[in-house]
Amino acid sequence: DVQGELLLPIHWGAFTLALHEWSDPIERVTKEANRLEVKITTPQIGESITLKSTNYPLTAWWREI
């Protein structure tokens, strides 16, 4: 456990290269983050965020695609 303050998943949705559903990795990591009460941010591909900010993306945007 690295005692991180914010989980930022990367390299999970730019390409469909595996046999699982495109959204499976982000669904799994957000579910586990919620279970462990870990803060997670899910910016859209190409979206910039400020890590030390308290205002970071929380929407499940991939569910709308």
N, CA, C and O atoms as CSV, one atom per row, in Angstrom:
chain,resi,resn,atom,element,x,y,z
A,1,ASP,N,N,0.842,-1.176,0.000
A,1,ASP,CA,C,0.000,0.000,0.000
A,1,ASP,C,C,0.884,1.235,0.000
A,1,ASP,O,O,1.674,1.442,0.921
A,2,VAL,N,N,0.753,2.037,-1.013
A,2,VAL,CA,C,1.598,3.224,-1.158
A,2,VAL,C,C,1.034,4.451,-0.441
A,2,VAL,O,O,1.650,5.517,-0.467
A,3,GLN,N,N,-0.109,4.316,0.187
A,3,GLN,CA,C,-0.740,5.421,0.922
A,3,GLN,C,C,-1.012,6.626,0.022
A,3,GLN,O,O,-0.905,7.771,0.462
A,4,GLY,N,N,-1.357,6.368,-1.217
A,4,GLY,CA,C,-1.681,7.454,-2.140
A,4,GLY,C,C,-2.961,8.170,-1.740
A,4,GLY,O,O,-3.839,7.583,-1.107
A,5,GLU,N,N,-3.063,9.422,-2.107
A,5,GLU,CA,C,-4.244,10.214,-1.778
A,5,GLU,C,C,-5.307,10.154,-2.863
A,5,GLU,O,O,-6.482,10.408,-2.598
A,6,LEU,N,N,-4.899,9.820,-4.087
A,6,LEU,CA,C,-5.820,9.817,-5.218
A,6,LEU,C,C,-5.379,8.763,-6.227
A,6,LEU,O,O,-4.211,8.716,-6.613
A,7,LEU,N,N,-6.312,7.923,-6.652
A,7,LEU,CA,C,-6.035,6.904,-7.664
A,7,LEU,C,C,-6.403,7.466,-9.035
A,7,LEU,O,O,-7.521,7.934,-9.249
A,8,LEU,N,N,-5.451,7.413,-9.951
A,8,LEU,CA,C,-5.647,7.915,-11.312
A,8,LEU,C,C,-5.327,6.792,-12.296
A,8,LEU,O,O,-4.170,6.629,-12.684
A,9,PRO,N,N,-6.342,6.008,-12.709
A,9,PRO,CA,C,-6.106,4.936,-13.675
A,9,PRO,C,C,-5.678,5.509,-15.029
A,9,PRO,O,O,-6.267,6.476,-15.512
A,10,ILE,N,N,-4.667,4.919,-15.629
A,10,ILE,CA,C,-4.188,5.372,-16.938
A,10,ILE,C,C,-4.033,4.180,-17.875
A,10,ILE,O,O,-3.961,3.032,-17.436
A,11,HIS,N,N,-3.985,4.466,-19.149
A,11,HIS,CA,C,-3.755,3.452,-20.191
A,11,HIS,C,C,-4.770,2.313,-20.147
A,11,HIS,O,O,-4.407,1.148,-20.308
A,12,TRP,N,N,-6.018,2.644,-19.933
A,12,TRP,CA,C,-7.011,1.579,-19.881
A,12,TRP,C,C,-8.029,1.657,-21.010
A,12,TRP,O,O,-8.674,0.646,-21.290
A,13,GLY,N,N,-8.211,2.778,-21.665
A,13,GLY,CA,C,-9.307,2.861,-22.615
A,13,GLY,C,C,-9.000,3.442,-23.973
A,13,GLY,O,O,-9.923,3.739,-24.732
A,14,ALA,N,N,-7.755,3.611,-24.302
A,14,ALA,CA,C,-7.434,4.231,-25.585
A,14,ALA,C,C,-7.613,3.273,-26.762
A,14,ALA,O,O,-7.932,3.702,-27.871
A,15,PHE,N,N,-7.412,1.991,-26.524
A,15,PHE,CA,C,-7.492,1.001,-27.597
A,15,PHE,C,C,-8.191,-0.254,-27.105
A,15,PHE,O,O,-8.121,-0.589,-25.922
A,16,THR,N,N,-8.862,-0.944,-28.010
A,16,THR,CA,C,-9.451,-2.239,-27.704
A,16,THR,C,C,-8.465,-3.297,-28.174
A,16,THR,O,O,-8.439,-3.644,-29.355
A,17,LEU,N,N,-7.659,-3.806,-27.262
A,17,LEU,CA,C,-6.611,-4.757,-27.627
A,17,LEU,C,C,-6.749,-6.107,-26.929
A,17,LEU,O,O,-5.962,-7.016,-27.193
A,18,ALA,N,N,-7.720,-6.252,-26.058
A,18,ALA,CA,C,-7.845,-7.480,-25.274
A,18,ALA,C,C,-9.181,-8.156,-25.557
A,18,ALA,O,O,-10.026,-7.613,-26.268
A,19,LEU,N,N,-9.357,-9.329,-25.001
A,19,LEU,CA,C,-10.586,-10.085,-25.220
A,19,LEU,C,C,-11.719,-9.649,-24.300
A,19,LEU,O,O,-12.875,-9.996,-24.543
A,20,HIS,N,N,-11.409,-8.894,-23.243
A,20,HIS,CA,C,-12.461,-8.427,-22.341
A,20,HIS,C,C,-13.132,-7.177,-22.919
A,20,HIS,O,O,-12.635,-6.572,-23.869
A,21,GLU,N,N,-14.256,-6.808,-22.333
A,21,GLU,CA,C,-14.957,-5.594,-22.750
A,21,GLU,C,C,-14.060,-4.376,-22.574
A,21,GLU,O,O,-13.217,-4.344,-21.676
A,22,TRP,N,N,-14.239,-3.387,-23.419
A,22,TRP,CA,C,-13.439,-2.164,-23.393
A,22,TRP,C,C,-13.461,-1.491,-22.026
A,22,TRP,O,O,-12.437,-0.984,-21.567
A,23,SER,N,N,-14.614,-1.484,-21.378
A,23,SER,CA,C,-14.770,-0.778,-20.108
A,23,SER,C,C,-14.473,-1.644,-18.883
A,23,SER,O,O,-14.526,-1.146,-17.758
A,24,ASP,N,N,-14.170,-2.901,-19.071
A,24,ASP,CA,C,-13.946,-3.804,-17.936
A,24,ASP,C,C,-12.860,-3.320,-16.972
A,24,ASP,O,O,-13.094,-3.341,-15.764
A,25,PRO,N,N,-11.694,-2.889,-17.437
A,25,PRO,CA,C,-10.662,-2.454,-16.485
A,25,PRO,C,C,-11.105,-1.288,-15.595
A,25,PRO,O,O,-10.851,-1.305,-14.391
A,26,ILE,N,N,-11.758,-0.287,-16.166
A,26,ILE,CA,C,-12.165,0.864,-15.361
A,26,ILE,C,C,-13.321,0.509,-14.441
A,26,ILE,O,O,-13.399,1.032,-13.330
A,27,GLU,N,N,-14.207,-0.354,-14.867
A,27,GLU,CA,C,-15.295,-0.797,-13.991
A,27,GLU,C,C,-14.733,-1.554,-12.789
A,27,GLU,O,O,-15.175,-1.351,-11.658
A,28,ARG,N,N,-13.771,-2.415,-13.035
A,28,ARG,CA,C,-13.174,-3.192,-11.939
A,28,ARG,C,C,-12.425,-2.307,-10.956
A,28,ARG,O,O,-12.557,-2.473,-9.744
A,29,VAL,N,N,-11.635,-1.360,-11.474
A,29,VAL,CA,C,-10.840,-0.519,-10.574
A,29,VAL,C,C,-11.728,0.462,-9.805
A,29,VAL,O,O,-11.453,0.733,-8.635
A,30,THR,N,N,-12.770,0.998,-10.416
A,30,THR,CA,C,-13.646,1.910,-9.677
A,30,THR,C,C,-14.441,1.158,-8.613
A,30,THR,O,O,-14.660,1.680,-7.519
A,31,LYS,N,N,-14.867,-0.043,-8.920
A,31,LYS,CA,C,-15.580,-0.853,-7.930
A,31,LYS,C,C,-14.683,-1.142,-6.723
A,31,LYS,O,O,-15.122,-1.025,-5.578
A,32,GLU,N,N,-13.443,-1.515,-6.979
A,32,GLU,CA,C,-12.512,-1.821,-5.892
A,32,GLU,C,C,-12.132,-0.564,-5.113
A,32,GLU,O,O,-12.009,-0.610,-3.890
A,33,ALA,N,N,-11.948,0.545,-5.801
A,33,ALA,CA,C,-11.645,1.808,-5.118
A,33,ALA,C,C,-12.789,2.197,-4.190
A,33,ALA,O,O,-12.557,2.619,-3.057
A,34,ASN,N,N,-14.005,2.059,-4.659
A,34,ASN,CA,C,-15.162,2.360,-3.813
A,34,ASN,C,C,-15.230,1.420,-2.618
A,34,ASN,O,O,-15.520,1.854,-1.504
A,35,ARG,N,N,-14.969,0.156,-2.837
A,35,ARG,CA,C,-14.999,-0.826,-1.747
A,35,ARG,C,C,-13.967,-0.491,-0.676
A,35,ARG,O,O,-14.236,-0.621,0.518
A,36,LEU,N,N,-12.789,-0.062,-1.110
A,36,LEU,CA,C,-11.696,0.255,-0.188
A,36,LEU,C,C,-11.713,1.712,0.282
A,36,LEU,O,O,-10.841,2.142,1.036
A,37,GLU,N,N,-12.717,2.463,-0.175
A,37,GLU,CA,C,-12.847,3.881,0.165
A,37,GLU,C,C,-11.612,4.680,-0.245
A,37,GLU,O,O,-11.119,5.521,0.506
A,38,VAL,N,N,-11.127,4.396,-1.453
A,38,VAL,CA,C,-9.989,5.101,-2.040
A,38,VAL,C,C,-10.538,6.143,-3.010
A,38,VAL,O,O,-11.395,5.827,-3.835
A,39,LYS,N,N,-10.058,7.367,-2.922
A,39,LYS,CA,C,-10.470,8.409,-3.862
A,39,LYS,C,C,-9.930,8.060,-5.241
A,39,LYS,O,O,-8.764,7.694,-5.392
A,40,ILE,N,N,-10.796,8.178,-6.245
A,40,ILE,CA,C,-10.403,7.862,-7.616
A,40,ILE,C,C,-10.907,8.963,-8.539
A,40,ILE,O,O,-12.005,9.485,-8.350
A,41,THR,N,N,-10.113,9.308,-9.525
A,41,THR,CA,C,-10.538,10.258,-10.542
A,41,THR,C,C,-10.510,9.571,-11.899
A,41,THR,O,O,-9.636,8.749,-12.175
A,42,THR,N,N,-11.470,9.916,-12.733
A,42,THR,CA,C,-11.609,9.255,-14.028
A,42,THR,C,C,-11.746,10.285,-15.146
A,42,THR,O,O,-12.815,10.412,-15.743
A,43,PRO,N,N,-10.678,11.018,-15.434
A,43,PRO,CA,C,-10.756,12.005,-16.517
A,43,PRO,C,C,-10.945,11.326,-17.870
A,43,PRO,O,O,-10.520,10.190,-18.078
A,44,GLN,N,N,-11.581,12.035,-18.770
A,44,GLN,CA,C,-11.728,11.520,-20.124
A,44,GLN,C,C,-10.372,11.511,-20.814
A,44,GLN,O,O,-9.460,12.238,-20.420
A,45,ILE,N,N,-10.246,10.697,-21.827
A,45,ILE,CA,C,-8.997,10.610,-22.579
A,45,ILE,C,C,-8.645,12.001,-23.106
A,45,ILE,O,O,-9.444,12.631,-23.798
A,46,GLY,N,N,-7.455,12.469,-22.775
A,46,GLY,CA,C,-6.987,13.781,-23.195
A,46,GLY,C,C,-7.322,14.915,-22.242
A,46,GLY,O,O,-6.837,16.031,-22.423
A,47,GLU,N,N,-8.140,14.654,-21.232
A,47,GLU,CA,C,-8.518,15.691,-20.274
A,47,GLU,C,C,-7.395,15.922,-19.264
A,47,GLU,O,O,-6.824,14.968,-18.735
A,48,SER,N,N,-7.089,17.165,-19.005
A,48,SER,CA,C,-6.058,17.522,-18.026
A,48,SER,C,C,-6.676,17.667,-16.645
A,48,SER,O,O,-7.824,18.089,-16.507
A,49,ILE,N,N,-5.902,17.312,-15.621
A,49,ILE,CA,C,-6.338,17.521,-14.245
A,49,ILE,C,C,-5.171,18.084,-13.439
A,49,ILE,O,O,-4.010,17.963,-13.830
A,50,THR,N,N,-5.502,18.696,-12.315
A,50,THR,CA,C,-4.498,19.173,-11.374
A,50,THR,C,C,-4.540,18.246,-10.172
A,50,THR,O,O,-5.543,18.204,-9.460
A,51,LEU,N,N,-3.474,17.506,-9.937
A,51,LEU,CA,C,-3.475,16.481,-8.899
A,51,LEU,C,C,-3.654,17.028,-7.490
A,51,LEU,O,O,-4.276,16.366,-6.660
A,52,LYS,N,N,-3.145,18.179,-7.200
A,52,LYS,CA,C,-3.280,18.740,-5.852
A,52,LYS,C,C,-4.597,19.489,-5.659
A,52,LYS,O,O,-4.826,20.073,-4.600
A,53,SER,N,N,-5.445,19.478,-6.651
A,53,SER,CA,C,-6.745,20.134,-6.580
A,53,SER,C,C,-7.738,19.240,-5.839
A,53,SER,O,O,-7.521,18.035,-5.710
A,54,THR,N,N,-8.812,19.827,-5.360
A,54,THR,CA,C,-9.901,19.031,-4.789
A,54,THR,C,C,-11.041,18.908,-5.791
A,54,THR,O,O,-12.065,18.289,-5.502
A,55,ASN,N,N,-10.863,19.492,-6.958
A,55,ASN,CA,C,-11.874,19.470,-8.007
A,55,ASN,C,C,-11.355,18.641,-9.180
A,55,ASN,O,O,-10.732,19.180,-10.094
A,56,TYR,N,N,-11.605,17.351,-9.156
A,56,TYR,CA,C,-11.151,16.476,-10.222
A,56,TYR,C,C,-12.324,15.651,-10.741
A,56,TYR,O,O,-13.309,15.471,-10.026
A,57,PRO,N,N,-12.238,15.144,-11.975
A,57,PRO,CA,C,-13.358,14.438,-12.603
A,57,PRO,C,C,-13.763,13.171,-11.846
A,57,PRO,O,O,-12.919,12.368,-11.449
A,58,LEU,N,N,-15.063,13.014,-11.660
A,58,LEU,CA,C,-15.597,11.847,-10.959
A,58,LEU,C,C,-16.639,11.090,-11.774
A,58,LEU,O,O,-17.107,10.035,-11.346
A,59,THR,N,N,-17.004,11.606,-12.926
A,59,THR,CA,C,-18.089,10.994,-13.692
A,59,THR,C,C,-17.656,9.688,-14.356
A,59,THR,O,O,-16.486,9.494,-14.686
A,60,ALA,N,N,-18.615,8.816,-14.539
A,60,ALA,CA,C,-18.392,7.547,-15.245
A,60,ALA,C,C,-18.709,7.766,-16.726
A,60,ALA,O,O,-19.643,7.171,-17.262
A,61,TRP,N,N,-17.936,8.610,-17.372
A,61,TRP,CA,C,-18.186,9.034,-18.752
A,61,TRP,C,C,-18.190,7.880,-19.743
A,61,TRP,O,O,-18.895,7.948,-20.750
A,62,TRP,N,N,-17.436,6.835,-19.492
A,62,TRP,CA,C,-17.327,5.704,-20.413
A,62,TRP,C,C,-18.645,4.950,-20.539
A,62,TRP,O,O,-18.847,4.234,-21.520
A,63,ARG,N,N,-19.537,5.092,-19.578
A,63,ARG,CA,C,-20.837,4.416,-19.642
A,63,ARG,C,C,-21.769,5.071,-20.653
A,63,ARG,O,O,-22.769,4.476,-21.053
A,64,GLU,N,N,-21.449,6.280,-21.063
A,64,GLU,CA,C,-22.261,7.025,-22.030
A,64,GLU,C,C,-21.840,6.751,-23.472
A,64,GLU,O,O,-22.508,7.197,-24.405
A,65,ILE,N,N,-20.754,6.030,-23.662
A,65,ILE,CA,C,-20.236,5.772,-25.009
A,65,ILE,C,C,-20.864,4.509,-25.568
A,65,ILE,O,O,-20.560,4.115,-26.694
